[in-house]
Amino acid sequence: MGTIYQSIEMLSKEKGINPQVVIDAVKDAMLAAARKQFKGNEELIADFDEKTGAIQISAIKVIVEQVQDSVREISLPDALEYDRAAQLGGVIKFPKKTEALGRISAQTAKQVIMQKVREAERDTIFNEFHNRVGELVNCTVKRIEMGDLVCDLSSKTEARLSKREQSRLESFQIGDRVRCVIKSVERSGKNSGVVLSRADCEFVKRLFEQEVPEIYDNTVVIRACAREAGERTKIAVASRDRDVDSVGACVGMKGMRVQSIIRELRGEKIDIIEFSEDPVQFATHALSPAKISRVSVIDSNDRHMEVIVDDNQLSLAIGKKGQNVRLAAKLIGWKIDIKSEEEKRREVEAQMAQLQVSGAPLSVLIDFGLPEKVVERLFEAGIGTVERLGAMTPEEIQTIPGINAKALESIQYAVNAYYGPYEDEAPADAASADAPVASDAAPAVAEEPAAEAAAEAPPEPESAPSAEIAPEKEAE
């Protein structure tokens, strides 16, 4: 039986777990097999003898004064027959014959043992690596499973580099040495364990820390990074020392530092830009290599800005399939709308056209003697300008609720008085403007105010007040 304990020790060393965890797993497995074999309501326990390696399954009963459940309880007199030292509240063990356990029970025990060992192994890996997330590690490709790489991270630990965490520019074979960053440590699930990545932004940051001493000693700080693996990376850096150029330190002499990182990324493009607290200036840098004409903040709360570029810079600012502006937006954390100068000019012209006043408001006729109640009735009918009112015939005006013949006269006088000064300056235009109101349907009403206004109005434009009096006299 001693060989069982030796096997447990070997398994513990192989998996890197505590032997006691394996022993507990074996005990739980034997209990599961015993419950399946004996099919009773008894409370079972397992005892492991390290010297002999034997596992004893026993049913226990609690010593009580009055037995309520004969399967789990025993009276004190009966307990004293088994153990002279028995006391109330104690337990009596009744050994079970483990030889009765069959093949199915043994298979159940094996499954429980493997499950417990895997759980213990996952816990061990999690405890070892969960504090190392974001760390750059070297590993070796052990096998390839449907595009995913299973790598040896250490002598006892395997890690997974999934296909989506690889750059499209890369391909690896079994035995290749790979540098990755630890992205996460999963405790449960199908792909539990250490998850590696070469597509994450943290991978690029760790490479810069290795290649640039100023970043390693915090003289230069990486403030933001945006990446589309295999295509392009934008990284924003800032210097804590006024005498140190953050961008120059990352590029290196003749670009040697950044070139070594590009080689590690299999030729991926890298834009190194200077970080700025000012979002406008930061956006100008982030959209490089395009030249920006101007940047305006649309909504600072929603972090929304508009960028204007020259027509010949628009495609460069947007980038291939929108990649440049998309990475810039991720980098600065703002929504960016890019427009060309021509597009912006057309937009402004359209807005100006909408803002142009379509005519004088109807309320100006109050100054020319039109009662406010009549103005309200016209407003309710959807007539908001003098030009709209002047284009209507008397019949159309009288169809408006609340407009009678007297109100119609007041409207005609007020409109003619409003256009009076313009008639003096441009008689032809004024006549054509007043033509719809002075229709053939009411010639006497329309001609009299016009003649009166023409007789009373002086040749100067300042004579508008005398034109206002005419409707009042007529109303009287």
Secondary structure, 3 states (H helix, E strand, C coil): CHHHHHHHHHHHHHHCCCHHHHHHHHHHHHHHHHHHHHCCCCEEEEEECCCCCCEEEEEEEEEECCCCCCCCEEEHHHHHHHCCCCCCCCEEEEECCHHHCCHHHHHHHHHHHHHHHHHHHHHHHHHHHHHHCCCEEEEEEEEEECCEEEEECCCCCEEEECHHHCCCCCCCCCCCEEEEEEEEEECCCCCCEEEEECCCHHHHHHHHHHHCHHHHCCCEEEEEEEEECCCEEEEEEEECCCCCCHHHHHHCHHHHHHHHHHHHCCCCEEEEEECCCCHHHHHHHHCCCCCEEEEEEEECCCCEEEEEECHHHHHHHHCHHHHHHHHHHHHHCCEEEEEEHHHHHHHHHHHHHHHCCCCCEHHHHHHHCCCHHHHHHHHHCCCCEHHHHHCCCHHHHHCCCCCCHHHHHHHHHHHHHHHHHHHHHCHHHHHHHHCCCCCCCCHHHHHHHHHHHHHHCCCCHHHHHHHHHHHHHHHC
